[in-house]
Structures are given as structure tokens and as C-alpha cells.
Amino acid sequence: MIKEFLDMGGYGAYIWPSYGVTAVVMIVMLVTSLRGLRENEVTLQSLEVSTKDKPE
């Protein structure tokens, strides 16, 4: 039964690598997005600090 599931009607050799590539791409997108978020948060904090120091 598990072998049949993994074989997926003869298309398992195409389906499982596709799932793997998709998972890798999604993980890379997540990591890239989180890094960008952190960089933007640091930039925002530095801008907020620099604007508080300036007299209005």
C-alpha cells in the first residue's frame, strides 16, 4: 500500500521531486523575506532615532 502511494500510478518519479523543489523554493522565499524584514526593522529603528534627535 505504501509502495503504491509513493509510486503514484507510475508518476512518482516526477511528482516527488516536484514537491521537493517546491518545498526548497518556499523555504528560500521564507528565509529571504525574514532577512528583508529584519533589515527593514533595523532601518526603521535608526530612522526613528534620527528623527527624534532633530528639533522640529
N, C-alpha and C positions, 0 to 999 in steps of 0.2 A: 504494500500500500504506500509506504513512504517513497519507495523507488519510483512508483507511478507518479506520485506527486512531484518529485524532483525532475522526472523526465518530461512532464507536462505535455504529453501526447507527442513526443518527439521534438518539441521546440525548446526544451530546457536548456540546450546549449546556447540558445540565443537570448532566452528570457533572463536567466540568472546573471549573465554578465551585464545585461542592460540594467538590471536592478542594482548591481554593484557600481556601475558607472554613475547612475543617478544618485545613489547614496553618497558617493565621493564628491560629486559636484555640489550637492546640497550642503555637505559638511564644509566644503571650501567656502561656499557662499555665506554660511553662518559665521565662520571664523573671520572672514573679511568684513562682514557687517559689524561684528562686535568690535573689531580693531578700529574701524572707522568711527563707531560710536564713542569709544574711549578717547580717540584723538579729538573728536568734536567737543566732548565734555571738557577736556583739558583746555582747549582753545576758548570755550565759553567762559570757564572759570577765570582764565587770565584776562579776558576782555572785561569781565565784570569787575575784577580787582582794579584794572587800569582806569575804568570809568569812575569808580568810587574815589580815586585819588585826585581826579581833576575837579577844580572848582567850577560851579555852574555859572 
